[in-house]
Amino acid sequence: MADHYYNAEDLGKFGNIAEFQKPMADKFFDYYGEVFKDGALTAKEKSLIALAVAHAVQCPYCIDAYSSDAYEKGFSEAQMMEAVHVASAIKGGAVLVHGVQMMNKVKEISM
């Protein structure tokens, strides 16, 4: 039995999701491929965005994949870490802004 939930080797098996539902997997991979092509944003810019989002959603597979991808596309360690800090600031802000909901509820029930 594994000592952890995530196995780095599983990232290489991502394409295997087609085994249980090939039509849906094909649609996903077609879409995914289109998303990461050059468009209004370059594929390089999209890689850095993906790295930040990977941290925000806390996906270790995505973090591994986009750390490698962003580095290979020429981003520096400082740029990559700054992107992680941007994700952290947005995620932290999202948590805090929901504090307004808590404050509203407490004010309602304390009246």
C-alpha positions as CSV (number, residue, x, y, z in Angstrom):
1,M,0.0,0.0,0.0
2,A,1.2,3.5,-0.8
3,D,2.2,5.9,1.9
4,H,0.6,8.8,0.2
5,Y,-2.4,9.6,-2.1
6,Y,-0.4,11.0,-5.0
7,N,2.1,9.0,-7.0
8,A,4.3,10.9,-9.4
9,E,4.1,8.0,-11.9
10,D,0.3,8.5,-12.2
11,L,0.9,11.8,-14.1
12,G,2.2,9.7,-17.0
13,K,-1.0,7.6,-16.9
14,F,-3.2,10.7,-17.4
15,G,-4.0,9.6,-21.0
16,N,-5.4,6.3,-19.6
17,I,-8.6,8.1,-18.5
18,A,-9.8,7.2,-22.0
19,E,-10.0,3.5,-21.0
20,F,-13.3,4.0,-19.1
21,Q,-14.9,6.7,-21.3
22,K,-13.0,7.3,-24.6
23,P,-15.5,9.7,-26.3
24,M,-15.5,12.1,-23.3
25,A,-11.7,11.8,-22.9
26,D,-11.2,12.5,-26.6
27,K,-13.3,15.7,-26.2
28,F,-11.4,16.8,-23.1
29,F,-8.0,16.2,-24.7
30,D,-9.0,18.0,-27.9
31,Y,-10.3,21.0,-25.8
32,Y,-7.2,20.9,-23.6
33,G,-4.9,20.9,-26.6
34,E,-6.8,23.9,-28.2
35,V,-6.6,25.9,-24.9
36,F,-2.9,25.7,-24.7
37,K,-2.1,26.7,-28.2
38,D,-1.0,30.2,-29.1
39,G,-4.0,32.6,-29.2
40,A,-4.6,36.0,-27.6
41,L,-2.1,34.6,-25.1
42,T,1.0,32.7,-26.1
43,A,1.5,29.1,-25.1
44,K,4.3,30.4,-22.9
45,E,2.1,32.8,-21.0
46,K,-0.6,30.1,-20.6
47,S,2.0,27.8,-19.0
48,L,2.7,30.4,-16.3
49,I,-1.0,30.9,-15.7
50,A,-1.4,27.1,-15.5
51,L,1.4,26.9,-12.9
52,A,-0.3,29.5,-10.7
53,V,-3.7,27.8,-11.1
54,A,-2.2,24.4,-10.3
55,H,-1.1,25.8,-6.9
56,A,-4.4,27.5,-6.3
57,V,-6.3,24.2,-6.8
58,Q,-3.5,22.3,-5.1
59,C,-3.0,19.6,-7.8
60,P,0.4,18.0,-7.3
61,Y,0.2,16.4,-10.8
62,C,-0.4,19.8,-12.3
63,I,2.3,21.5,-10.2
64,D,4.8,18.9,-11.4
65,A,3.7,19.2,-15.1
66,Y,3.6,23.0,-15.2
67,S,6.7,23.5,-13.1
68,S,8.6,21.6,-15.8
69,D,6.6,23.2,-18.7
70,A,7.1,26.8,-17.5
71,Y,10.8,26.2,-16.8
72,E,11.3,24.6,-20.2
73,K,9.5,27.5,-21.8
74,G,12.1,29.9,-20.3
75,F,10.5,31.2,-17.1
76,S,13.0,31.9,-14.3
77,E,12.6,30.5,-10.8
78,A,11.8,34.1,-9.6
79,Q,9.0,34.5,-12.2
80,M,7.6,31.1,-11.4
81,M,7.6,31.8,-7.6
82,E,6.0,35.2,-8.2
83,A,3.2,33.5,-10.1
84,V,2.7,31.2,-7.1
85,H,2.5,34.3,-4.9
86,V,-0.1,35.8,-7.1
87,A,-2.2,32.6,-6.8
88,S,-1.7,32.7,-3.1
89,A,-2.9,36.3,-2.8
90,I,-6.0,35.6,-4.9
91,K,-6.9,32.5,-3.0
92,G,-6.3,34.2,0.4
93,G,-8.4,37.1,-0.7
94,A,-11.1,34.8,-1.8
95,V,-11.2,33.2,1.6
96,L,-11.2,36.6,3.4
97,V,-13.9,38.2,1.2
98,H,-16.2,35.3,2.2
99,G,-15.7,36.6,5.8
100,V,-18.2,39.2,4.9
101,Q,-20.8,36.5,4.5
102,M,-19.9,35.3,8.0
103,M,-20.1,38.8,9.4
104,N,-23.5,39.4,7.8
105,K,-24.8,36.1,9.2
106,V,-23.5,36.9,12.7
107,K,-25.0,40.4,12.6
108,E,-28.3,38.8,11.5
109,I,-28.5,36.2,14.3
110,S,-27.2,38.5,17.0
111,M,-30.0,41.1,16.6
